[in-house]
Amino acid sequence: MNLRPSVLIADAHSVVAQALADALGTAYNIVGVLSELGPVESAVRETCPSVVLLDVAFGTRSAIPTIHRLKQASPQSKVVILSAFTEQVVVEAARAAGAVAFVDKRLPLSELLCALSAAIAGHVFVSHRSRHGMTVGDESAPRSLRVRVARIDQRVLACLAAGMSQGQAAEVVHLTRRGVEYRLTRLRRTCGFSRTTQLLGWFLNVARH
């Protein structure tokens, strides 16, 4: 009988998911490795892991609305988020949905191990880099200017980058959907982009550096 704590891993990138399984396998009983969001709920129900290690974004889908269902499927399982999207609004949304830990994917493995230990012990663990202001220069935007991104716009972009719809983002940042559309349109014009996908690509490039 395996007495080690069990971990179910779900990361949008299969290579990352397997690497996590290899790294954690000596200390934990890995009961599943998934790279799609769809099967996660049924896998949690079947395995009832000690911890669900969950990515935030799976393509265009956000895992945050799924957290509540995972807790219903296996109430004893702790949800730990591992993501490069560490803006405060994403962390807050994940915590509100039921995650007990949030780890910056760019930090060393030791940080994740601390988070897993804390979660299993029933503690909250948050490791993130909050951004209170972001200025982007010539190399990141198509125009020769420096773009100052307002905090509310960062929060909207972080939600969309995490896979949320505009409606979900509006609810999280306490705006109307029309308000979100207005801010995106204004920011696209400021940066010189014609499409929101271009704006998100630019934001992701900046946010991950």
C-alpha positions as CSV (number, residue, x, y, z in Angstrom):
1,M,0.0,0.0,0.0
2,N,1.4,3.4,-1.1
3,L,1.3,5.7,1.9
4,R,2.8,8.7,0.1
5,P,0.4,11.7,-0.6
6,S,-1.1,11.4,-4.0
7,V,-1.0,14.0,-6.7
8,L,-2.9,14.4,-9.9
9,I,-1.1,16.7,-12.4
10,A,-3.0,18.7,-15.1
11,D,-0.9,21.1,-17.2
12,A,-1.8,22.4,-20.7
13,H,1.6,21.4,-21.9
14,S,2.2,17.6,-21.9
15,V,5.9,18.0,-21.7
16,V,5.6,20.1,-18.6
17,A,3.1,17.8,-17.1
18,Q,5.4,14.8,-17.5
19,A,8.4,16.7,-16.3
20,L,6.4,17.6,-13.1
21,A,5.5,14.0,-12.7
22,D,9.1,12.9,-13.0
23,A,10.3,15.6,-10.6
24,L,7.6,14.9,-7.9
25,G,7.5,11.1,-8.3
26,T,10.1,10.4,-5.7
27,A,8.2,12.2,-3.0
28,Y,4.6,11.7,-4.1
29,N,2.3,9.0,-5.6
30,I,1.5,10.4,-9.0
31,V,-2.0,9.1,-9.8
32,G,-2.6,10.9,-13.1
33,V,-0.9,13.1,-15.7
34,L,-3.2,15.1,-18.0
35,S,-2.7,17.8,-20.6
36,E,-6.4,18.6,-21.2
37,L,-8.9,20.2,-18.9
38,G,-11.9,18.1,-20.0
39,P,-10.9,14.8,-18.2
40,V,-9.7,16.4,-15.0
41,E,-13.0,16.3,-13.1
42,S,-13.6,12.6,-13.8
43,A,-10.0,11.8,-13.0
44,V,-10.3,13.6,-9.6
45,R,-13.5,11.7,-8.9
46,E,-11.9,8.4,-9.6
47,T,-8.6,8.9,-7.8
48,C,-9.5,11.3,-5.0
49,P,-5.9,12.6,-4.8
50,S,-4.4,14.4,-1.9
51,V,-3.5,17.3,-4.3
52,V,-4.7,18.4,-7.7
53,L,-1.8,20.3,-9.3
54,L,-3.6,22.4,-11.9
55,D,-2.5,24.9,-14.6
56,V,-4.7,28.0,-15.1
57,A,-5.0,28.2,-18.9
58,F,-5.8,25.3,-21.3
59,G,-5.8,26.9,-24.7
60,T,-8.8,29.2,-24.7
61,R,-10.3,27.6,-21.5
62,S,-9.7,28.8,-18.0
63,A,-9.4,26.2,-15.3
64,I,-10.6,28.5,-12.6
65,P,-14.4,27.8,-13.1
66,T,-13.5,24.1,-12.8
67,I,-12.0,24.3,-9.3
68,H,-15.4,24.4,-7.6
69,R,-16.5,21.2,-9.4
70,L,-13.2,19.5,-8.5
71,K,-13.9,20.3,-4.8
72,Q,-17.3,18.8,-5.2
73,A,-16.0,15.7,-6.9
74,S,-13.4,15.1,-4.1
75,P,-13.9,17.4,-1.1
76,Q,-10.7,16.2,0.6
77,S,-8.5,17.0,-2.4
78,K,-6.5,20.2,-2.2
79,V,-6.2,22.3,-5.4
80,V,-2.8,23.9,-6.0
81,I,-2.4,26.2,-9.0
82,L,0.9,26.3,-10.9
83,S,0.9,29.0,-13.5
84,A,3.0,31.8,-15.1
85,F,-0.1,34.0,-14.9
86,T,0.5,35.5,-11.5
87,E,-1.3,38.8,-11.6
88,Q,-3.2,39.5,-8.4
89,V,-6.7,39.2,-10.0
90,V,-5.9,35.7,-11.3
91,V,-4.6,34.6,-7.8
92,E,-7.7,36.1,-6.2
93,A,-10.0,34.4,-8.6
94,A,-8.3,31.0,-8.0
95,R,-8.4,31.4,-4.3
96,A,-12.1,32.4,-4.3
97,A,-12.9,29.3,-6.4
98,G,-11.3,27.1,-3.8
99,A,-7.6,26.7,-4.5
100,V,-5.4,26.6,-1.4
101,A,-2.1,27.4,-3.0
102,F,-0.9,29.4,-6.0
103,V,2.7,28.9,-7.3
104,D,4.6,30.9,-9.9
105,K,5.6,28.4,-12.6
106,R,8.9,30.4,-13.2
107,L,10.2,29.8,-9.6
108,P,12.4,26.8,-8.6
109,L,10.9,23.4,-7.8
110,S,11.6,24.0,-4.1
111,E,8.8,26.6,-4.2
112,L,6.3,24.1,-5.5
113,L,7.4,21.5,-2.9
114,C,6.8,24.0,-0.2
115,A,3.3,24.7,-1.6
116,L,2.4,21.1,-1.8
117,S,3.6,20.5,1.8
118,A,1.6,23.5,3.0
119,A,-1.5,22.4,1.1
120,I,-1.4,18.9,2.5
121,A,-1.0,20.3,6.0
122,G,-4.1,22.4,5.5
123,H,-2.3,25.7,5.1
124,V,-2.7,28.5,2.4
125,F,0.4,29.2,0.3
126,V,0.7,32.0,-2.3
127,S,3.8,32.7,-4.3
128,H,3.2,35.3,-7.0
129,R,4.6,38.4,-8.5
130,S,2.0,41.1,-8.4
131,R,2.3,43.9,-11.0
132,H,1.3,47.4,-9.9
133,G,2.4,49.1,-13.1
134,M,3.8,48.1,-16.4
135,T,5.5,50.2,-19.0
136,V,6.4,48.8,-22.3
137,G,8.9,50.2,-24.8
138,D,9.6,50.1,-28.5
139,E,10.5,46.4,-28.7
140,S,7.2,45.2,-27.2
141,A,4.8,47.5,-29.1
142,P,4.5,48.3,-32.8
143,R,4.7,52.0,-32.2
144,S,7.7,54.1,-31.2
145,L,6.3,55.1,-27.8
146,R,6.1,53.9,-24.3
147,V,2.8,52.5,-23.3
148,R,1.6,52.8,-19.7
149,V,-0.9,50.0,-19.0
150,A,-3.4,50.9,-16.3
151,R,-3.9,48.5,-13.5
152,I,-7.5,47.8,-14.4
153,D,-6.4,47.0,-18.0
154,Q,-3.7,44.6,-16.7
155,R,-6.4,42.8,-14.7
156,V,-8.6,42.5,-17.7
157,L,-5.7,41.2,-19.9
158,A,-4.6,38.8,-17.1
159,C,-8.1,37.3,-17.0
160,L,-8.3,36.8,-20.8
161,A,-4.7,35.4,-20.8
162,A,-5.8,32.9,-18.2
163,G,-8.5,31.6,-20.5
164,M,-11.5,33.5,-19.2
165,S,-14.1,34.9,-21.6
166,Q,-14.8,38.6,-21.7
167,G,-17.9,38.0,-19.7
168,Q,-16.0,36.1,-17.0
169,A,-13.3,38.8,-16.9
170,A,-15.9,41.5,-16.5
171,E,-17.4,39.7,-13.5
172,V,-14.0,39.2,-11.8
173,V,-12.8,42.9,-12.3
174,H,-16.2,44.3,-11.5
175,L,-16.9,45.9,-14.9
176,T,-19.7,45.4,-17.4
177,R,-18.9,43.4,-20.5
178,R,-19.3,46.6,-22.5
179,G,-16.8,48.2,-20.2
180,V,-14.3,45.4,-20.9
181,E,-14.8,45.8,-24.6
182,Y,-14.3,49.6,-24.4
183,R,-11.0,49.2,-22.5
184,L,-9.7,46.5,-24.9
185,T,-10.6,48.7,-27.9
186,R,-8.9,51.7,-26.4
187,L,-5.8,49.7,-25.5
188,R,-5.6,48.2,-29.0
189,R,-5.7,51.7,-30.5
190,T,-3.0,52.9,-28.1
191,C,-0.7,50.0,-28.9
192,G,-1.4,50.0,-32.6
193,F,-3.0,46.5,-32.8
194,S,-6.1,45.7,-34.9
195,R,-7.1,42.5,-33.1
196,T,-7.4,41.5,-29.4
197,T,-5.4,38.3,-30.1
198,Q,-2.5,40.5,-31.1
199,L,-2.9,42.5,-27.9
200,L,-3.0,39.4,-25.8
201,G,0.1,38.0,-27.5
202,W,2.0,41.2,-26.7
203,F,0.8,41.1,-23.1
204,L,1.9,37.5,-22.6
205,N,5.3,38.3,-24.0
206,V,5.7,41.1,-21.5
207,A,4.1,39.4,-18.5
208,R,6.4,36.3,-18.8
209,H,9.6,38.4,-18.7
